[in-house]
């Protein structure tokens, strides 16, 4: 079977990590790196090992040089780039958050189905082996009563914001902010483990420009409550946890669980170490390649993404945090 020929859109750090994953996953290859600037496209192609480069996106999508597109442009551009690729008959793997709104992602899902192509959000935690182990151990805590999911990591680019510069990841016009960048992992894990919450209340900490630099949300479920916290302006090593009537599960990192501790109320304990790289995009890429090969179905992934985006929108509304509505 011929390899899936990929083009990349976006020249940020995450795309270099994706290129590293491509080198480790059989059946995929980097065909083209795209950037609006020809020189930047050529330089980035050389950096990540892509066979070619392009500054002409319509021409690239219309060519026979590729089968799929990895979209890692600024969040606000995800929808337009993904839609263009889908309508050109290309499979699409789009970085999280897939789109700024659930309505936009629903449009992409419908367009992908009509075009007969694969659409998948690149939510690395959803395909991570550590999260699979979390799903197994959650059943051991008994009826769940309390959940706390956390992700706080100070961004080096926050210093630029403090210096008065405008930075995409902290720009609401670019669908930036801590909720979309880090809080999305908490929301995706919550939805993946327990489904969509009935309602949410939330508060956020704005930074210069209006985006959220940090925030917290309380989500209600039948029989239990969950609190989420996220930040790009502070840091924390406090683990996430799932509390049940029979015990508590501690999770070291919600985006990539590597150390899980189950503390049962009877005094027994289980420690589970997940043997996997701390940061690895290979699992999501393997899932995407399998879908491109006609193996499996992305419907469950679509539902998780839609529920995650709806919950993020509910958090944003509850907190009064600015966000771009659907086009």
Residue pairs with C-beta under 8 A, 6 or more apart in sequence:
1 27
1 293
3 27
3 28
3 29
4 27
4 28
4 29
4 67
4 68
4 91
4 289
4 292
4 293
5 29
5 31
5 65
5 66
5 67
5 68
6 22
6 28
6 29
6 30
6 31
6 32
6 66
6 67
6 68
6 69
6 70
7 31
7 32
7 33
7 34
7 54
7 60
7 65
7 66
7 68
7 69
7 70
7 90
8 15
8 18
8 19
8 30
8 32
8 33
8 34
8 48
8 50
8 69
8 70
8 72
9 34
9 57
9 69
9 70
9 71
9 72
9 73
9 81
10 70
10 71
10 72
10 73
10 74
10 95
11 33
11 35
11 40
11 41
11 44
12 72
14 72
14 95
15 33
15 44
15 48
15 70
15 72
16 47
16 48
17 279
17 281
18 70
18 72
18 122
18 281
18 285
19 30
19 48
19 49
19 50
20 281
21 280
21 281
21 282
21 284
21 285
22 28
22 29
22 30
22 285
23 49
24 282
25 282
25 285
25 286
25 289
27 289
27 293
28 285
28 289
29 51
30 48
30 49
30 50
30 51
31 50
31 51
31 52
31 65
31 66
32 45
32 50
32 51
32 52
32 53
32 54
32 60
32 65
32 66
33 41
33 44
33 45
33 48
33 50
33 52
33 53
33 54
34 41
34 53
34 54
34 55
34 57
34 60
35 41
35 44
35 53
35 55
36 55
36 57
37 55
38 53
38 55
41 53
41 54
41 55
42 53
44 50
44 53
45 51
45 52
45 53
52 65
54 60
57 81
57 84
58 84
60 66
61 69
61 84
61 85
61 88
61 90
62 88
66 90
67 90
67 91
67 292
68 90
68 91
68 92
68 93
68 118
68 288
68 292
69 81
69 82
69 85
69 90
69 91
69 92
69 93
70 93
70 94
70 95
70 122
71 78
71 81
71 82
71 85
71 92
71 93
71 94
71 95
72 95
72 122
73 81
74 168
74 174
74 175
74 176
75 97
75 100
75 174
75 175
75 176
75 180
76 100
76 173
76 174
76 175
76 324
78 94
78 95
78 97
78 98
78 99
78 100
78 175
79 99
79 100
79 104
79 107
79 108
79 327
81 94
82 92
82 94
82 98
82 99
82 108
82 119
83 107
83 108
83 111
85 92
86 92
86 108
86 111
86 112
86 115
86 117
86 119
87 111
87 115
89 115
89 116
89 117
90 117
91 117
91 118
91 119
91 288
91 291
91 292
92 108
92 112
92 117
92 118
92 119
92 120
93 120
93 121
93 122
93 284
93 285
93 288
94 108
94 119
94 120
94 121
94 122
95 121
95 122
96 121
96 122
96 123
96 124
96 184
96 188
97 121
97 175
97 180
97 184
97 308
97 309
97 312
98 105
98 108
98 121
98 305
98 309
99 105
99 108
99 309
100 175
100 180
100 323
100 324
100 326
101 309
101 313
101 323
101 324
101 325
101 326
102 306
102 309
102 310
102 313
103 326
104 326
104 327
105 121
105 302
105 305
105 306
105 309
106 306
108 119
109 119
109 302
109 306
112 118
112 119
118 288
118 291
118 292
118 298
119 298
119 302
120 284
120 287
120 288
120 291
120 298
120 301
121 301
121 305
122 281
122 284
122 288
123 184
123 188
123 284
123 304
123 305
123 308
124 255
124 256
124 280
124 281
124 283
124 284
125 131
125 185
125 188
125 189
125 254
125 255
125 256
126 188
126 192
126 284
126 301
126 304
127 283
127 284
127 286
127 287
128 255
128 256
128 257
128 276
128 280
128 283
129 274
129 276
129 283
130 253
130 256
130 257
130 258
130 260
130 274
130 276
131 189
131 192
131 257
133 257
133 260
133 272
133 274
134 189
134 193
134 249
134 251
134 257
134 260
135 192
135 193
137 249
137 260
137 262
137 270
137 272
138 144
138 193
138 242
138 244
138 249
140 244
140 246
140 247
140 249
140 262
140 264
140 270
141 242
141 243
141 244
141 245
141 246
141 247
141 248
141 249
141 262
142 244
142 245
142 246
142 247
143 223
143 224
143 244
143 245
143 246
144 194
144 223
144 224
144 242
144 243
144 244
145 223
145 224
145 243
145 244
145 245
146 224
146 225
146 226
146 241
146 242
146 243
147 190
147 193
147 194
147 224
147 225
147 226
147 227
147 241
147 242
147 243
148 226
148 227
148 228
148 229
148 240
148 241
148 243
149 186
149 189
149 190
149 226
149 227
149 228
149 229
149 240
149 254
150 186
150 228
150 229
150 230
150 236
150 238
150 239
150 240
150 254
151 182
151 183
151 185
151 186
151 229
151 230
151 231
151 253
151 254
151 255
152 182
152 214
152 229
152 230
152 231
152 232
152 234
152 235
152 236
153 182
153 231
153 232
153 235
154 231
154 232
154 233
154 234
154 235
155 169
155 170
155 232
155 233
157 167
157 169
157 170
158 170
158 207
158 213
158 232
158 233
160 167
161 167
161 170
161 207
161 208
161 209
162 208
164 208
166 209
167 176
168 174
168 176
169 176
169 177
169 181
169 232
170 176
170 177
170 207
170 208
170 209
170 211
170 213
170 232
171 209
171 211
172 209
172 210
172 211
172 321
172 322
172 323
172 324
173 324
175 323
175 324
176 211
177 211
177 212
177 213
177 232
177 321
178 204
178 211
178 212
178 213
178 214
178 215
178 230
178 231
178 232
178 233
179 204
179 212
179 215
179 230
179 312
179 315
179 316
179 321
180 312
181 232
182 230
182 231
182 232
182 255
183 215
183 217
183 228
183 230
183 312
183 315
184 308
184 312
185 230
185 254
185 255
186 228
186 229
186 230
186 240
186 254
187 228
187 308
187 311
187 312
187 315
188 304
188 308
189 240
189 254
190 197
190 219
190 226
190 228
190 311
191 304
191 307
191 308
191 311
192 304
193 242
194 221
194 226
195 221
195 307
196 307
196 310
196 311
197 219
197 220
197 221
197 226
197 311
197 314
198 219
198 220
198 221
198 222
199 219
199 220
199 314
200 217
200 218
200 219
200 220
200 311
200 314
200 315
200 318
201 217
201 218
201 318
202 215
202 216
202 217
202 218
202 315
202 316
202 318
202 319
203 215
203 216
203 217
203 319
204 212
204 213
204 214
204 215
204 216
204 319
204 320
204 321
205 212
205 213
205 214
205 215
205 231
205 233
206 212
206 213
206 321
207 213
207 233
210 322
211 321
211 322
212 319
212 321
213 231
213 232
213 233
214 229
214 230
214 231
214 232
214 233
214 234
215 229
215 230
215 231
215 315
215 319
215 321
216 227
216 228
216 229
216 230
217 227
217 228
217 229
217 315
217 318
217 319
218 225
218 226
218 227
218 228
219 225
219 226
219 227
219 228
219 311
228 315
239 250
239 251
239 252
239 253
240 250
240 251
240 254
241 248
241 249
241 250
241 251
242 248
242 249
242 251
245 265
246 264
246 265
247 262
247 263
247 264
247 265
248 262
248 263
249 260
249 261
249 262
249 263
250 260
250 261
250 262
250 263
251 257
251 260
252 258
252 259
252 260
256 276
256 278
256 279
256 280
257 274
258 273
258 274
258 276
258 278
259 271
259 272
259 273
259 274
260 271
260 272
260 273
260 274
261 269
261 270
261 271
261 272
262 269
262 270
262 271
262 272
263 269
264 270
287 296
290 296
291 297
291 298
313 323
315 321
316 322
316 323
